[in-house]
Amino acid sequence: MKKTLLLVNGASGTGVMERMVFKVITALALDDREVVVYPVLPSAGLGAREILSGKEGLYDEVVCCGGDGTLHHVVNALMEMENRPTLGYVPAGSTNDFAVNIGMQNADMDVICRNLVNGVETPYDIGRFNDRYFDYIAAFGAFVPISYATDQKLKNILGHAAYFVSAFGSLQENLGYSTHMRITADEEVIEGDFLFGAVYSSLSIAGMRIKDSGFDDLNDGVMDLLAVKRPNDLAKVTDIANALITGGESDYLVLRKIKHAVFESQGDTDWTLDGEYGGTLRTARIDVLHKAIDVIMKAPRRLARH
């Protein structure tokens, strides 16, 4: 009998998991799985790390029910294990970028439950950020604080549109942002004043689809590096945005595929990891950990299995 640890964050998104968790438990139990359920309550000492501490080898799979932030903490707890259980995800947040990666975007609970039972266990790349981890994006620069500072109640009401509401309110301030940074991307050195930068492995960011396909990109051992140089004329921001949207070229865009990167800034720089606060740093090293975790994905996928 397969043993499943179910972690449930009832505060994620609109609180849908509080109503639907029994359906998830039932689907797993009917598939002959022993299910242990924990509520995710960080304020009461029941965060993902606390729950998973000392439980290595006890479970075949860990199923995270919550938003991208909850998943981020679960992934960090799993990465501390040598023998990691398979990761399942029940998207219940306001944005659910990771759900796009595993083919579960906009899926109803019946489809999600079927995927947990019948999905394909697929190796997935994880990013290491100094001594922490991220599953789909690490970013700095303009608008980055919005990802972790946007009010949860606003996100619950508006979903990913809440980020755009917050961004619009701070547009002038953010477009004036820049940080001088030296980026060592594998063996290449890139230096300049940057408006924004990110290392990511995702098909969606902040609820926006950024790739039409490319599922193979999620476990190929490299991630995308995007760095946006700050233009002297802020009117050029529109041209930069158009190049990003259309896939065109711009002198202000740096786009690379990388395995390792080191970011060295002259001043303190705020980072976000999967939409969570990643710290204020002057040096950050990012490494791609190839096929670090097995994730349950909707079948069939084009991702390579073991």
Salt bridges, closest charged atoms under 4 A:
ASP31 OD2 - ARG33 NE 2.91
GLU61 OE2 - ARG33 NH1 2.55
GLU80 OE2 - ARG49 NH2 2.76
ASP110 OD1 - LYS23 NZ 3.30
GLU121 OE2 - LYS2 NZ 3.66
ASP125 OD1 - HIS290 ND1 3.04
GLU188 OE1 - ARG256 NE 2.82
GLU191 OE2 - HIS180 NE2 3.06
GLU191 OE1 - ARG182 NH1 3.96
ASP193 OD1 - HIS180 ND1 2.84
ASP216 OD2 - ARG302 NH1 2.85
ASP217 OD2 - LYS211 NZ 3.14
ASP224 OD2 - LYS211 NZ 2.94
ASP224 OD1 - LYS257 NZ 2.94
GLU264 OE1 - ARG182 NE 3.71
ASP268 OD1 - ARG282 NE 2.99
ASP274 OD2 - HIS72 ND1 2.78
GLU276 OE1 - HIS73 NE2 3.14
ASP287 OD2 - ARG128 NH2 3.71
ASP287 OD1 - HIS260 ND1 2.71
ASP287 OD1 - ARG285 NH2 2.89
ASP294 OD2 - HIS306 NE2 2.83
